Amino acid sequence: MSFPPKPPLQQAPVIITGHANADFDCLAAIIAAGKLYPGATLIFPGSQEKNLRHFFIQSATYLFNFKNFKDIDPESVHTLILVDTRQRSRVPHIEPVFANENLVIHCYDHHPDTDEDVPAATSVVKPWGSTTAILMERIMAEDLPLTTDEATILGLGIYEDTGSFTFASTTEHDLAAAAWLRSRGMDVGVIADLMTRELSSEQITIMSQLIESAQTHDINGVEVVIAEATSDQYIGDFALLVHKFLDMENLRVLFAIGLMNDRVHLVARSRSPDVDVGRICASLGGGGHPYAASASIKNRTLTQVREELFGLLYSQVNPQILVRQLMSKPAVSIEETSTMRRAEEIMTRYGLKALPVVVGKGNRRCVGVIEHDIMDKAINHGLGDVPVSEYMIRDPAVVTPETDLYPVMEIILGRRQRLVPVVENGRLTGVVTRTDLVNTLVKEPARIPESLLPERKRDRNIGGLLRERLPQALLELLRKAGTLGHTLGYGVYVVGGFVRDVLLKHPNFDVDLVVEGDGIAFAAALARELGGRYKAHPKFKTAVVVLPGDQRVDVATARLEYYEYPAALPTVELSSIKMDLYRRDFTVNALAVHLSPERFGDLVDFFGAQRDIKDRVLRVLHSLSFVEDPTRIVRAIRFSERFGFRIGGQTDRLIKNAVRHNFFHKLSGSRVFHELRLILEEKTPLACLRRMQEYKLLPAIHPLLALTPAREAVLMEVENVINWYRLLYIEPAPQPWLVYFLALCSGMDAQQFGVIGKRLNFSKRTAEDISRLRAQIRDTAQGLFNWEYHKGPLSELYFLLEHLPVEGALFLMARNPREPLQKYVSLFLTTLRGKRVEITGNDLKALGIEPGPRYTAILKQVTAAAVDGQAACRAEQLEMLRRLAAGESIAPLLSRNSGGERCALPASPPFPPAAGREDTEPDRPVDAGPAAGAPGKPQEGL
């Protein structure tokens, strides 16, 4: 009998495959990689999971270009794409290709590094919940088209490896990828059917064996459960059974050993940082994560695997360490009444970086911690004789001698508390220093949980938020800045309030860039590339780039600032992004986002800003923040009111300390006025001013600015008036800060206001402008009282208010909140101010009148008649103009045109009643003189 010739092996220059015993994530990652490498041959590595095998056989074989490796010519492969693994031992089905000379390998994986990882030309490894999500990042960035089937399979991989987004390994990137796939047609119903696995009778038998055989073992102080099961045939979804068992019994660490067919299967799960199951399974030829891993072991009995597992557990699971084993005792401490200089002496003598602060020599109750950096800065600022209690960290986290290592790591590494007091029965018995902890971790670095590693804490990417919340033009600007920095070899970040407001969903398009390099050179290059211009400030190593359309971008060199004395301007030194962020005022402003192409959107958060934003709390970065720059106190109040944040307890105490020590007196008036003006430009200035008064900050600026009840009442009226005016949507728009500032200075005479002007370092022009406005308001108020008393025509009201700026008119309404006067000013603002005569100087010239003072006099008479309704149209105004030019009387004309109702006050928009006050004499103007017989006179102080 003759057989047909064997078909020739296929040529496959590029192949894509994953680990043996593939799960859904591995399958999905292979398909995703196929989208990124068009034309590559997909090699399915095989799986023993029943659901996956059926799904693959029924769908994937004909939906996608999968091949069997035995049909491929191994020598034709020059590029290998590995997904969901980097270990050569986990891809035995393609072993022959590794013999190819000049083989190029690309890896995409989310598992931890191992010694078996193959060397790769391209290696994309991220600690995300699924490998599919890692590949999806590029698919989304390139907006590659997907069919509904493709989107569903890719989504299935993400859902399985993240436990439907319930596993601790799940990241925002997995969620973002799934959301994108859903928008491309991912069928969640199909995924639900595949993920919902009812237990078969065989699986129930295995589950019963696991439950009955489970034993708890104390491995170096850590409870570990080991369970066993056997079956003559492979039982699908063994990993699912183990996970169900873990949840049912609420176990911390579980190793399940299953003997099926000719091999032993080990599935491990851990919820304890003490037990890295990925490392243990790797020692048995498997792999995975610290919290979920597996291994398939040939040629060993179940007993042999169990004994080897115990050996690995005892050698690799860290014995529990208690605080009493690593603490330093007796603790060197300092009493809370001792001075900063005394703290310096003690720290210098013993070489310490921090001291616990105690109450009483006998009691030794720990009430705080004073750190060396704070102490050193305080002495440099002349605060050596201040008690340590003024600037210590109050209510520090403490532990007992029986506390284990991990709370200490959380305090020192997570909360950045340099020293942890050890307390027993309320008394200080010892301390754990950062050095104590470091010495322990150097010997056993595996003890550090991933959640406490700095690189893990800063691993969040907010590129999606930037795309969602920024205008496209601004997003492109950030991308171009990052690309330019990459070209120049600089790290470029967008920082500060811009990042904060993206997280808070507050519109803020003021871009601040920080450059790890020459900020001025970068600004010059950015201006050239974007067709703008720049202005440099070499002293501060900063620049401003002005782009077409007047978009401004502030550029700074990454810098560390230090202050030579309290309230001084900073001295600048070159530094890194971390030190640049540390110099900022509050944690929520110490955020940065990478703009470089390879890390665009990566969030940098060294100081717990995300936590503070979530908790809505405002905290300074260090205890001397307000000493170095007291204007930060005003900013704290401004930000807390704007965002609805509370001021943290330590920050609140430091504000009070700074005010008590009169640091505000050392600030230049210009800096104080700048911050005060920003307060008055907020949406709720009165709330901010009240907080400033609570902290005694207004009288600290100057006693004349204290918020008295009368002044607060005027400010309430200002708020009322400005809100009313905004609802009218009429021009011109006022400068609200000026109206509030006039109210803040209400009750002052000219001499007192001059004192305030000097304290705030007003320029000559600013002082003259505001003084002139105050005088104009006072004269206008007097004129209004006279006009009301004599019942003058509307035209007199018009001319009284014609030249008063809108800020003056609004303050006049707030300062005199009785209804008639507010009604008159309201009438002017809403109706009379828009009155315009329909004649011009050309009409006068046509009548032969020579230009001069007579022009003004005649136009004023016509305007008065128009306002009073006696010359409403152009014809009437021209007739009046002709008579005036001819020297004729206009009385008959005015008499003819006045119809009685024309002189009545026209209606104006209603003004809300005065807030929070009752007028016992409604017909008497506030601060006016006598109520009857003669017009009142406003008091000297506005």
KACORHU-V480692 format. One record per backbone hydrogen bond with DSSP energy under -1.0 kcal/mol. NH is the residue of the N-H (numbers start at 1). CO is the residue of the C=O. E is the energy in kcal/mol with one decimal. If there is no record, write none. Layout:
nh	co	e
NH	CO	E
NH	CO	E
This chain:
nh	co	e
10	71	-2.9
15	79	-2.1
16	41	-2.7
17	81	-2.3
20	90	-2.8
22	46	-2.5
27	23	-2.2
28	24	-3.1
29	25	-2.5
30	26	-2.0
31	27	-2.0
32	28	-2.8
33	29	-2.6
34	30	-1.6
35	31	-1.0
36	32	-1.1
37	33	-1.7
40	37	-2.1
41	14	-3.0
42	65	-1.3
43	16	-3.1
53	49	-2.8
54	50	-2.5
55	51	-2.6
56	52	-3.0
57	53	-2.7
58	54	-2.5
59	55	-2.1
61	56	-1.8
63	59	-1.9
64	60	-2.4
66	64	-2.1
67	42	-2.8
71	68	-2.2
72	69	-1.8
73	10	-3.0
76	73	-1.8
77	74	-1.3
78	13	-2.3
79	13	-2.2
80	104	-3.1
81	15	-2.7
82	106	-3.0
83	17	-1.9
84	108	-2.3
88	116	-1.1
90	87	-1.3
91	88	-1.7
94	91	-1.6
95	92	-1.4
97	94	-1.8
98	95	-1.5
99	96	-1.5
100	97	-1.9
103	100	-1.1
104	78	-2.5
106	80	-2.7
107	122	-3.0
108	82	-2.2
109	124	-2.1
117	114	-1.1
118	86	-2.7
121	105	-1.9
122	105	-1.4
124	107	-2.9
126	109	-1.6
128	126	-2.1
135	131	-1.9
136	132	-2.4
137	133	-1.3
139	135	-1.7
140	136	-3.2
141	137	-2.0
142	138	-2.4
144	139	-2.0
151	147	-2.7
152	148	-2.2
153	149	-2.4
154	150	-2.6
155	151	-2.2
156	152	-2.2
157	153	-1.7
158	154	-1.6
159	155	-2.9
160	156	-2.5
161	157	-2.0
162	158	-1.3
163	160	-1.3
164	159	-3.7
166	162	-1.5
167	162	-2.6
170	167	-1.8
175	171	-1.5
176	172	-2.5
177	173	-2.3
178	174	-2.2
179	175	-2.5
180	176	-2.2
181	177	-2.5
182	178	-2.6
183	179	-1.8
185	182	-1.5
186	181	-2.1
191	187	-1.7
192	188	-2.5
193	189	-2.1
194	190	-2.1
195	191	-2.6
196	192	-2.0
204	200	-2.4
205	201	-1.8
206	202	-2.1
207	203	-2.6
208	204	-2.3
209	205	-2.1
210	206	-2.3
211	207	-2.3
212	208	-2.6
213	209	-2.3
214	210	-1.1
215	226	-1.9
217	224	-3.2
219	222	-3.2
222	219	-1.5
224	217	-2.8
225	253	-2.3
226	215	-2.3
227	255	-2.5
229	257	-2.0
231	259	-2.5
241	237	-1.9
242	238	-2.1
243	239	-2.2
244	240	-2.5
245	241	-2.4
246	242	-2.5
247	243	-2.2
248	244	-2.9
249	245	-2.3
251	246	-1.9
254	269	-2.9
255	225	-2.5
256	267	-3.0
257	227	-2.8
258	265	-3.3
259	229	-2.4
260	263	-2.2
261	231	-1.1
263	260	-1.9
264	297	-2.8
265	258	-3.5
266	295	-3.0
267	256	-2.4
268	293	-2.8
269	254	-2.6
270	291	-2.2
271	252	-3.1
275	272	-1.3
277	275	-1.0
277	290	-2.1
280	276	-1.5
281	277	-2.7
282	278	-1.9
283	279	-1.3
285	282	-1.6
286	281	-2.9
287	294	-2.3
289	292	-3.6
293	268	-2.1
294	287	-2.2
295	266	-2.2
297	264	-3.2
305	301	-2.2
306	302	-2.5
307	303	-2.5
308	304	-2.3
309	305	-2.5
310	306	-2.2
311	307	-1.9
312	308	-2.3
313	309	-2.6
314	310	-2.6
315	311	-1.6
316	312	-2.5
317	313	-2.5
320	220	-2.0
323	403	-2.9
324	401	-2.2
325	322	-1.7
326	323	-1.4
327	323	-2.1
328	431	-3.5
334	356	-1.9
336	358	-2.0
338	335	-1.7
340	386	-1.6
341	384	-2.4
343	339	-1.8
344	340	-2.1
345	341	-1.9
346	342	-2.1
347	343	-2.7
348	344	-2.5
349	345	-2.2
350	346	-2.2
351	347	-1.3
352	347	-1.9
355	370	-2.3
357	368	-3.3
358	334	-2.5
359	365	-1.7
364	360	-1.6
365	359	-1.1
367	357	-2.9
368	357	-1.3
369	393	-1.5
370	355	-2.6
372	353	-3.1
375	371	-2.5
376	372	-3.1
377	373	-2.3
378	374	-2.6
379	375	-2.2
380	376	-2.0
381	377	-1.6
382	379	-1.8
383	378	-2.8
386	383	-1.5
388	338	-2.8
389	336	-1.4
390	387	-1.8
393	369	-3.5
395	367	-1.2
399	421	-2.1
403	400	-1.7
405	321	-1.2
409	405	-2.0
410	406	-2.4
411	407	-2.1
412	408	-2.7
413	409	-2.8
414	409	-1.1
415	410	-1.9
417	411	-2.1
420	432	-2.8
422	430	-3.1
423	399	-3.1
424	427	-2.7
427	424	-1.6
428	364	-2.3
429	422	-2.9
430	422	-1.3
431	328	-2.2
432	420	-2.4
437	433	-2.0
438	434	-2.8
439	435	-2.6
440	436	-1.4
441	437	-2.5
442	438	-2.5
444	440	-1.5
447	444	-1.7
448	445	-1.7
452	449	-1.6
453	450	-1.4
457	453	-1.9
458	454	-1.2
459	456	-1.6
462	601	-3.4
466	462	-2.4
467	463	-2.3
468	464	-2.0
469	465	-2.8
470	466	-1.6
475	471	-2.3
476	472	-2.4
477	473	-1.8
478	474	-2.1
479	475	-2.1
480	476	-2.7
481	477	-2.2
482	478	-2.3
483	479	-2.5
484	480	-2.6
485	481	-2.3
486	482	-2.2
487	483	-2.1
488	484	-2.1
490	485	-3.2
493	514	-2.3
494	593	-1.9
495	512	-2.5
496	591	-2.0
500	496	-2.1
501	497	-2.7
502	498	-1.4
503	499	-2.0
504	500	-1.8
506	501	-2.7
513	554	-3.5
514	493	-2.6
515	556	-2.7
516	491	-3.2
517	515	-1.7
519	517	-1.1
522	518	-2.3
523	519	-2.4
524	520	-2.2
525	521	-2.1
526	522	-2.8
527	523	-2.5
528	524	-2.0
529	525	-2.4
530	526	-2.2
532	527	-2.8
533	546	-2.4
535	544	-2.2
537	542	-3.3
540	537	-1.1
542	537	-1.6
543	555	-2.6
544	535	-2.3
545	553	-3.0
546	533	-3.2
547	551	-3.4
550	547	-1.4
553	545	-2.6
554	511	-2.3
555	543	-3.1
556	513	-2.3
557	541	-1.7
558	515	-3.0
560	573	-2.6
562	571	-2.0
568	565	-2.0
571	562	-2.8
573	560	-2.0
575	558	-1.9
580	576	-2.3
581	577	-2.4
582	578	-1.8
583	579	-1.1
584	581	-1.6
587	619	-2.4
589	586	-1.4
590	587	-1.7
592	604	-1.6
593	494	-2.1
594	602	-2.5
595	492	-2.1
599	596	-1.4
601	594	-2.6
602	599	-2.5
603	460	-3.5
604	592	-3.5
612	608	-1.9
613	609	-2.6
614	610	-2.3
615	611	-2.5
617	612	-2.2
618	646	-2.6
625	622	-1.6
628	624	-2.6
629	625	-1.8
632	629	-1.9
633	630	-2.0
635	631	-1.8
636	632	-2.6
637	633	-1.9
638	634	-2.6
639	635	-3.1
640	636	-2.3
641	637	-2.1
642	638	-2.3
643	639	-2.6
645	640	-1.3
646	616	-2.4
648	618	-2.5
652	648	-3.0
653	649	-2.0
654	650	-2.1
655	651	-2.0
656	652	-1.9
657	653	-2.1
658	654	-2.3
659	655	-2.3
660	656	-2.4
661	657	-2.0
662	659	-1.6
663	658	-1.9
666	663	-1.2
667	664	-1.3
672	668	-1.8
673	669	-2.9
674	670	-2.2
675	671	-2.0
676	672	-2.6
677	673	-2.9
678	674	-1.9
679	675	-1.9
680	676	-2.2
682	679	-1.5
688	684	-1.5
689	685	-2.8
690	686	-2.4
691	687	-1.9
692	688	-2.3
693	689	-2.2
694	690	-2.3
695	691	-1.9
696	693	-1.6
697	692	-3.4
701	697	-1.8
702	698	-2.3
705	702	-2.2
706	703	-1.5
708	706	-1.5
712	708	-2.7
713	709	-2.0
714	710	-1.7
715	711	-2.3
716	712	-2.1
717	713	-1.7
718	714	-2.3
719	715	-2.3
720	716	-1.9
721	717	-3.0
722	718	-2.9
723	719	-2.0
724	720	-1.9
725	721	-2.6
726	722	-2.5
727	723	-1.4
728	725	-1.2
738	735	-1.2
739	735	-1.2
740	736	-2.5
741	737	-2.4
742	738	-2.4
743	739	-1.9
744	740	-2.5
745	741	-1.5
746	743	-1.4
748	745	-1.6
753	749	-2.5
754	750	-1.8
755	751	-1.5
756	752	-1.9
757	753	-2.6
758	754	-1.9
759	755	-2.2
760	756	-2.4
761	758	-1.1
762	757	-2.8
767	763	-2.7
768	764	-2.3
769	765	-2.9
770	766	-2.5
771	767	-2.2
772	768	-2.7
773	769	-2.1
774	770	-2.5
775	771	-2.3
776	772	-2.4
777	773	-2.5
778	774	-2.3
779	775	-2.7
780	776	-2.5
781	777	-2.6
782	778	-2.1
783	779	-2.4
784	780	-2.6
785	781	-2.2
786	782	-2.2
787	783	-2.9
788	784	-2.6
789	785	-2.3
790	786	-2.5
792	787	-2.0
797	793	-1.1
798	794	-2.6
799	795	-2.5
800	796	-2.1
801	797	-1.8
802	798	-1.3
804	801	-1.1
809	805	-2.1
810	806	-2.5
811	807	-2.3
812	808	-2.3
813	809	-1.8
814	810	-2.1
815	811	-3.0
816	812	-1.3
822	818	-2.0
823	819	-2.7
824	820	-2.0
825	821	-2.3
826	822	-2.7
827	823	-2.3
828	824	-2.0
829	825	-2.7
830	826	-2.5
831	827	-2.3
832	827	-1.9
833	828	-3.0
835	832	-2.2
844	840	-1.3
845	841	-2.6
846	842	-2.2
848	845	-1.7
849	844	-1.9
855	852	-1.4
857	853	-2.0
858	854	-2.7
859	855	-2.8
860	856	-2.2
861	857	-1.9
862	858	-2.4
863	859	-2.6
864	860	-2.6
865	861	-2.1
866	862	-2.4
867	863	-2.8
868	864	-2.3
869	866	-1.1
870	865	-3.3
871	865	-1.1
877	873	-2.2
878	874	-2.8
879	875	-2.2
880	876	-2.3
881	877	-2.3
882	878	-2.7
883	879	-2.1
884	880	-2.3
885	881	-2.5
886	882	-1.8
888	883	-2.7
894	890	-2.6
895	891	-2.8
896	892	-2.3
897	893	-2.2
898	894	-1.5
901	899	-2.3
903	900	-1.4
904	901	-1.1
924	921	-2.0
928	925	-1.9
942	748	-1.0
